[in-house]
Amino acid sequence: VHLLESGGGLVQAGGSLTLSCAASGQPFGSNIMGWFRQAPGKEREFVARIYWKSGGTDYADSVKGRFTISRDNAKNTMYLQMNKMKPEDTAVYSCAVRPDWTTDYVYWGPGTQVTVSS
């Protein structure tokens, strides 16, 4: 499984950005895909996840109401629409896949930098 994020960059506080995660290598019918982020000096934290088959979603409290996760099954691509961004959203954002045979996120993309200026 190969994952590649894109769409990161610099945005002003209050602005919007959309990240993409293109996946290849295996069928994703029973997987969960997620977005995580890691700010400098901090541990990686969960942002959002989507159940590939049902489309069900979960969000961290810190982004609920501002971020939206979605997927395009035909393109094997996951998205993270980020609105009303804050400086504390600054981090490296990575996408990951949790196969149906484990409770761990096994496959990870290299990450994309998101910087929110105040």
Secondary structure, 3 states (H helix, E strand, C coil): CEEEEECCEEEECCCCEEEEEEEECCCCCCCEEEEEEECCCCCCEEEEEEECCCCCEEECCCCCCCEEEEEEHHHCEEEEEECCCCHHHCEEEEEEEECCCCCCCCEECCCEEEEEEC
